[in-house]
């Protein structure tokens, strides 16, 4: 196991190096000039030209690549070590704010909403999918199928806007992570934050519940038709033992792969729902940086999300050995 992890980490390092080159070159060759997009009326053309020279923005791409990642790893070391006296080298071209500390603070805003949405999706999808598979072609199964297709077809942004209109018309705050203009403490602050996370979390999770429920049902139906399930039933095992001990464990293998997407999901957040519910989170921050061609923010985001994706794939592969003892890492 240890040798496998070491080899995979070395492969990840090579893959990440290639990704870093491709992402930086594509971003750096963008035809839009981020300095020209700055709207500070106090800066003259001479000031912007001086800033470009100081930051080496017009240097050859290879030199800019080396300089960028030198700054990135220097700032990353300061973030990990908690060095408050560190002079941040990697700053946003638009806001001049340090990239990595800002990214961390934005991620902490997106993280609670992502956790709530993920818990809702995964805790609802499996029971409903298993129930639908065990009662195939029943009235309940048909009802769940119709509801799933309806939720898949229903635009999440439209439903969010309708929910906002409904609560706003009744004077119930729902926008942003907390009620604005009110100083709450203790349990009232906790309940207020729970409310502001719960509503967008539920609305954002409806589509995921519909899709994952269909996958769970299909996987369970495939496993329930296997010979070893019929053998377990013939041995007189209880229905719960057959369903949850034998069938569910094998049916869950495809979903272990989905774990690889959770880590970059934590990092990226939901751009659409953060914009609709006015959450100053990471997804919205990255989207705005991409729109304004903020090179350092964009490239840093691509690098970090790629690293988390590769790490998620590694964790997914390791968890395969837990879900299926027949799988051995070599």
C-alpha positions, 0 to 999 in steps of 0.5 A: 500500500505504501509503495503504491501511494508513493508511486501515485504521488510521484505520478501526481507531481508529474501530472500537476507539473504538466497541468501547471504549464498548460494552464499558465500558458493558456491564461498568459496568452489571453488577448485581454490586458488585465491592466487595461481593465483596471478602472482606478481613475487615479492611475495614469497610463504611466503608472500602469506601465510601471506596474507592468514592468515591476511585476514582469508582466511583459517578460517571456512566458517561461520567465513569468512561469518560474516567477509566478510559482516561486511566489506561489510556493513562497506564499503557500509556505507562509499560509501553512506555517501561519507566518503573519509577518510574511510579505505577500508576493502573489497579489490580485492584479485587480484588487491588489489583495494577496491571492492565497489568504483571500482564497482561504477566506473565500473557501471558508465561506463556501465550505458550509454551504457545500457541506450542507448541500452534499449531506442533503444529496447523499443522505437522501439519495441512497435511502430513496434509491434503495427503496425504489429498487426494492419496489421496482415497478410499484406505484411508489417506484413510478412516483419516485421516477417521475419526481426525479425526472421533474427535478432534473428538468427543473432549472435550479436557478429559476427555482431559487429565484421563485423561493427568494421571491416567496420569502422576500414578499413575506419579509423573511431574509434569505439572501447572504450568509446572515441577516444583514443589519441585525446584530445576533449572538449565541443561539439566535446567530446559529439559527440564523446561519442555519436558516441561510445555509439550509434554504440554498442547500436544499434548493441546490441539492434537489437536482443532485438528489434526483440524479444520484437517486437514479444511479443508486437505483440502477446500481442496486438493480444490477447487483440484486440480479447477481448469482451471489444475491440469489445464493444469499437468499437461498441460505435463508439470510434476512432481507436486510442482511441481503440488501445492506450487507451484500447488495449495497456494499457492492452497489456502492463501488461506482459511487466511490469514484464520485468521491474524487469530485468532492475535494474540487467541489469543496474548493470551487463552490457553486457559482450559480447559487453563490451569485443568486443568494449573494454568497461571497464565496470562492466560486463567485470570486473565481468567476469574477477573476476569470471575467476580469482576466485576473491572471494570478487568481485564475492560474492559482485557482486552476493549480489548486483545483487540479491538485485537489482533483488528483488527490481525490482520485488517489483517495477514491482508489484507496477507498476501493480496497475498503469497499471491495476486498477483492481489489488489491493495490499493487 
